[in-house]
Amino acid sequence: LRAQGDLIARFREHKPKSLWIGCADARVPANELLGEGPGEVFVHRNIANLVVNTDFNVMAAIQYAVSVLKVPDIIVCGHYECGGVKAAMKQMDHKPPLENWLRNIRDVVRTHKEELVAIENEDQRYRRLVEINTVEQSLNVFKTGAVQRARVESRSDPTKRHTVPRVHAVVYDPLTAEVKKLPVDFKKALADHESTYNLYQTQTKNVE
């Protein structure tokens, strides 16, 4: 009863530390992987951890997280053994609405086809696609107006030590329980396409 009382006291305020965008796979629990308790992580999950600009669910979650909850960090977590990514690698119709959703991953395959085709081992090619997809979804987070606006506002806030929210691309291996952060130069990736996606002139400065 005391533990329950402590939780009730903690839940009087909703101030999560981060937004987690992960896969709906039951083997990828956000709080447990981050070592956080109840109330510490604002969570959005879908098949293959996609950030699709026409999906009002994920767009609303991102906007609420950065504009209302003011989370300083957004974590996009992919995982090996992802059924959605595996399905997208197969030339077959998975029927709508699933096939419509998987087409977003097929577009990632098309964009990175040269790199993926060069990987002869099918399992290694699949694991690499999991990583590439996670990076692409992280970049999609940066493209949103809500995130760009929050980052610009944070630069003029003297109480902020960093430009926030920061975006982190990580991959989890459910067979080894290892979580690794992907080495991504977001500043370079965004600078390459700033004339297309930037809504604010200063967006790519000090990207973290």
N, C-alpha and C positions, 0 to 999 in steps of 0.2 A: 504494500500500500504506500510505503514511503517513496519507492521508486516511481510509482504512478503519480504521486503528488509532485515529485520533482519534474516529471515530464509536463504535467499540467502547467506548472509555473513557467517552464521554459517555452511552452507553446503559446503563451500570452502574446508573444511577439513572433512574427515570421521574418527571420533575417538569415536566410541560407547563405553559405559562404560561396557557393558556385552553382552554375547551371550545368547539368550533365545531359548531353545529347548522346544516347546510346541505342543499342539494338534491343528489340523486344525479347530476344533470346533469354530464357529463364536462367541460364548459366552466367549471366552478366549483370549481377546486382550492383547498382551504383554505390550505395552507402557502404556496403561491405568491402568493395574494392578500394574505396577511398579511405576506409577506416574511420568513417564518420557516423555519428549517431542520428537518431530521428531529428528532423528539423534543420539539418545542416546542409542538405543538398536539394536543390530544385531540379526535378527530373522530367525529361521528355524522352520517350522511347518509341521507336517504330522499327519496322523491318529494315535491317542493314544500316541503321543510323544515318538516314538521309536528311539533308537540309534542302528541301525543294521549295522554290519561291512561290509556287502555286498552292502549297499545302498550308492552309490557314492555321492549322493546329500548331505546327512547329514555328511558324512566323509569329503567332500570338504568344507562344511560350517564350520565344527570344525577346520580343518586345516587352512583355511583362517582367521578365527577369532583369533586363538592363534598365528599363525606364521606371519601374516601380520598386522592385526589390533591390536594385542597385548592386547586383552581384559583380564582384571584381574579376571573376574568372569564368570562362566558358570552356568546358571540356568536351571534346568530340571523341567518343571512344568506339573504335571498331574492334572486331575480334576475329581471330582465326576460328575455323569450324563454323563460319557464318553461312547458314543455309540460303539466305537471300543472295549473297555474292556467288555462291556455287550455282544457284539456279540461273543467275544472269549469264553465266558462262556457257550455258547449254542452248543449243539451237532448237528450241521447242517452245510451243505456246503454253504458258502456264495459266491462261484464261484470265480475263479481267475480273476484278480490278487488280489482282496481283501482277499480271503481266504489264499493266500500265505503270505500276510502281517500279517494277524491275527495269523498265526501259531507262530509268535514270542511271542505273548502274551500267547498262549497255552503252549509254552515251559516254560514260567514263572509260569504258573499254575502247571505244572508238577513238577517243581523244588521246589515249596512251597506247594505241595498238602496236606501234613500232617496238616499244620497250617490252610489252607483254609477249608478243610473238617471238621475240629473241630468246625468251626463257623456254628451253626445251622441256624441262621437267614440269609436268602438269600441276603437281602439288605446289611446287615453288612458284609457278605462275599464278596460281590461285591465292597463295599467301601474299604475293606482291600486290595483287589486285585489291585485297583487303586493305593494305597499307595505302595504296594510291587513292582508293575510295574515301578513306578516312581523311586524307589530306584535302581532297577535293571538297568534301563536305565542310571542312574547317574553313576553306577559302569562301565557300558559300555563306558562312556566318559573317565573315568580314564584308561581304557584298551588301548585307542588309542595311537599310536606312537606319534602323533603330540602333545597331551597333556602331555604325559610323558616327551618328549623331552623339551618342554617349561618349565615344572616344574623343571627339572634338571638344565636347564640354569639359571632359576631365582634364584636358591640357591647361585650361584656364582656372582650374581649381587648385589653389595653393596647398590644400590638405592632402592632395593625391601625390603619392611618391612615384606612381607609374601611370602611363596611359591605360585606362581601363574602359571596357573589360579586355583582359588578355585572353587569347584563344590558344588552347593546347590540343594538339592531335596525339592521341595515344591509342595503342592497340593492346588488347588483352588476349592471352592464350589460356583457354579454359583447361587445357590438358596439363599445363605446367604451373598454372596460377600466377604467371608472370605478367606484369603490366609494364609496358615500355613506352616512353615518349619518343615520337618520331622526330628525327632531325630535319626540321623544315625551316627554310629561310623565307618566312612569310613576307618580310619587307621586300625582297627581290621579286617574289611571286606576284605580289600586289602591284609593285612598280611596273612590271611588264604589261599590266592591263589597266593602269590607272585612268587612262583617257576613256576607257569603256565603262568602268564600274564606279569610279569615284564620284560621290555626291558632294564632297567637300574637298577643297583644294589641298588641305594639309593632311589628308587621310593616311598616306603612307609614311609620314614622318614618325620616327620612333616606334615603329611597329614592334610589338613584343608577343 
